[in-house]
Amino acid sequence: MTYLEAILKVLAVGLILGAGLPAIFAVGLVAFAKGSGGAEADGTTTAPNPALKFVGLLLFAAVAAVIVIAILYITKATIIHHFGFNPVPFLPK
């Protein structure tokens, strides 16, 4: 059962990071673009929506935070060796 559990964990993380992060980034792009306002194809204009721009920026920040935390987690042993502190103490070993 341990092999099956390990395979399912890898599959879940792969789906979340491999498909989830790009989807969150895409939703952020759409929210930021809709929040910027501008001219439509038919010639009408829309006013900027600061709330949608904020949601877009918040989603961008969430994706960036996940990427930075992942890089710190991957390089954790090297950082501990050279600098003597754990950059991600909130993640399990």
Secondary structure by P-SEA (a helix, b strand, c coil): caaaaaaaaaaaaaaacccaaaaaaaaaaaaaaaaacccccccccccccaaaaaaaaaaaaaaaaaaaaaaaaaaaaaaaaaccccccccccc
